[in-house]
Amino acid sequence: MTTHADPATEPPVSEAPDNDDEVTTDPGWFHKAVVYQIYPRSFADSDGDGIGDLPGIISKLDYLQKLGVDVVWLSPIYTSPQDDNGYDISNYRDVDPIFGTLADLQELTDGLHSRGMKLVMDLVVNHTSDEHPWFVESRSAKDNPKRDWYWWRPPRETSEGGGGTAGTAGSAATAPATGAEPNNWGSAFSGPAWEFDQATGEYYLHLFSRKQPDLNWENPEVRAAVYDMMNWWLDRGVDGFRMDVINFISKDTALPDGPRADGLLFGDGSPHFMSGPRIHEFLHEMHLEVFAGRDKPLLTVGEMPGVTVEDAVLFTDPARREVDMVFQFEHVALDQEDGNKWRPKKLRLTDLKKSLGRWQAALAERGWNSLYWGNHDQARAVSRFGDDGQYRELSAKMLAGILHLHRGTPYVYQGEELGMTNMSFGAISDYRDIEVLNHHREATTHLGHTDAEVLAALAPLNRDNARTPVQWDATRHGGFTTGAPWIAVNPNTSHINAAEQEDNPDSVFSFYREVIALRHAEPVVAEGDFTMLLPDDEHVYVFRRTLPGTGPAADAAEDAAAAAAPGVQLLVLGNFSGEDRTVELDGGGWGDTEAGADEPELGHYPAELVLGNYPSGSAGKHSAGTHGTGTHAAITLRPWELKVFRRQHNN
């Protein structure tokens, strides 16, 4: 493994380039790619046990090819006790029997590759399962060689009578008094972030479930073991990794207390583990040890809660060799009071535009955006950002067009391409997610809330909304399984399902195919500049994409087509409301401050409507604003309507 200097004296990564053999084959291939996320236990069940599996995914590869996606991201299928639905891994190098076998995974990999698609695996290395052999060894004794592979600390003194009795290795220990945890951090899944181990008399850190102890990345042996495992998967044909909470791996080794807000039981430790002091060093080292020099294009995306846009520029700058893109959470916290998902509030479109526009601007010159509305940890997009009632299909299509035509790599979460909606869960017994169950218990037991209050707060944003099975047809259990599903299928599968949509040219599925095809066909979608327009409009989302044309030929005498080829512009408009909305843009400049001065530069090319979500032949009122009008273009959008105009322009 590459050795590193003291981070206090080591120059920034960007100032210390390495001489490794970098991959040179189309490094920006993912700019025009679309990624599809599969949550395996909810995708397709082949054997009737009620849990989705790899053979079920294999049976749907033609469906994914028809949709047109380029990459499939597979949520964890590794051996696991399934405390957190597979994000608690006990063996990184095997497939859990509930999903299939390594042979099944190889068949899936080969099937994707033969259809021109890539496979990205979920990488969960901030923590393991407490049943992983590494942790079993680590907790066996204080002097075990793997003890320092995890974060262990003794109890601290408390006002309730001290920190308990710390036993010696292998001996039983008296349970410590309340508050003896090494610090006041709370777990993301409720309760303290520390679990006491009776055998050795110390606590171990778990930022998530108590069955998900955090790995100590300060230990170089841990990093070497992780890199070896990653290389093993790439050697088997995997095309990259989505890295779960990867910016949590570097922690302030002092593990200090975090601030505790009024009404909360625990402190916020995130300032001490989110994008910690050695995170850039660790990710650069990972690049050198795993990805550098490989002979095929790969994809690395880091899920990074709390990441700032300034940090994201560093993480995704190709010159720094860290990750290709990050998942940021800023836009999916805008409908929450103080970032608390159990205190939902109405989203303001101006806040959404401000957030997404800021990320577009910051990553315009260096780095790259990931684009998503939902995933396995978020509520269903059409229920959250659209209208899942009267205008479900129109708003699902509009959301697709708005998202995919930003600059970045779009992600489609399974069922999103069908316009699947949130689920209505009646009682806490209907839920399966550990985050929900733990919060309900804490809120009703310790925080004084009633069952009805907690259930109402859970409904809009809980993770189980996204985890109900994919709705393949209108039969019982939506064609997902012949048995009893592990979580209930949404009853609206009777009219929202793939069988009804695949061959329907006006379906949500068909519209997703159109949007994906537009990204593949139009370089301006992948590589064009982004300009937000009408940022203060509370109902209509408008932006412009611009790709300059090519310059004149080097020798005009030898090339009759020496004049500059025109560039391309797209104007994208989406109505985020159930009423007609009219917006005005300057006639020729499409949002330029001084349209009259800019019109000659933009040229005489007319605009054409290249994408819309209303049926063809039902065009609304609009004027594309061609050159020379000297007026403002008024464009009226019907409820949840999307319009995309294309035109050529001069440099």
Salt bridges, closest charged atoms under 4 A:
GLU10 OE2 - HIS4 ND1 3.66
ASP18 OD2 - HIS284 NE2 2.63
ASP20 OD2 - ARG321 NH1 3.02
GLU22 OE2 - HIS287 NE2 3.12
GLU22 OE2 - ARG321 NE 3.84
ASP62 OD1 - ARG115 NE 2.97
ASP70 OD2 - HIS520 NE2 2.87
ASP84 OD1 - ARG463 NH2 3.37
ASP122 OD1 - ARG242 NH1 2.76
ASP130 OD1 - LYS211 NZ 2.79
GLU131 OE2 - LYS211 NZ 3.08
GLU137 OE2 - LYS146 NZ 3.86
ASP197 OD1 - ARG139 NH2 3.06
GLU202 OE1 - ARG147 NH2 2.78
ASP214 OD2 - LYS251 NZ 3.18
GLU218 OE1 - ARG278 NH1 2.82
ASP228 OD2 - ARG93 NH2 2.57
ASP235 OD1 - ARG294 NH2 3.00
ASP239 OD2 - HIS113 NE2 2.74
ASP239 OD1 - LYS296 NZ 2.89
ASP244 OD1 - ARG242 NH1 2.93
ASP252 OD2 - HIS272 ND1 3.95
ASP257 OD1 - ARG156 NH1 3.22
GLU281 OE2 - ARG278 NH2 2.79
GLU285 OE2 - HIS4 NE2 3.20
GLU285 OE1 - ARG223 NE 2.66
GLU303 OE2 - ARG242 NH2 3.09
ASP317 OD2 - ARG366 NH1 2.95
GLU322 OE1 - HIS280 ND1 2.80
GLU322 OE2 - ARG320 NH2 3.09
GLU330 OE1 - ARG358 NH2 2.40
ASP335 OD2 - ARG384 NE 2.77
ASP338 OD2 - ARG343 NH1 3.87
ASP377 OD2 - HIS376 NE2 3.32
ASP377 OD1 - ARG463 NH1 2.87
ASP377 OD1 - ARG467 NH2 3.00
GLU393 OE2 - ARG392 NH2 3.91
ASP433 OD1 - ARG463 NH2 2.67
ASP433 OD1 - ARG467 NH1 3.50
GLU435 OE1 - LYS341 NZ 3.11
GLU435 OE1 - ARG463 NE 3.27
ASP451 OD1 - HIS440 NE2 2.68
GLU453 OE1 - HIS449 ND1 3.72
GLU502 OE1 - LYS66 NZ 3.84
ASP503 OD1 - LYS66 NZ 2.77
GLU522 OE2 - ARG646 NE 2.38
GLU527 OE2 - HIS31 ND1 2.94
GLU538 OE2 - ARG348 NH2 2.53
GLU579 OE1 - ARG581 NH2 3.32
ASP592 OD1 - ARG544 NH1 3.51
GLU641 OE2 - ARG638 NH2 2.83
GLU641 OE2 - LYS643 NZ 3.35
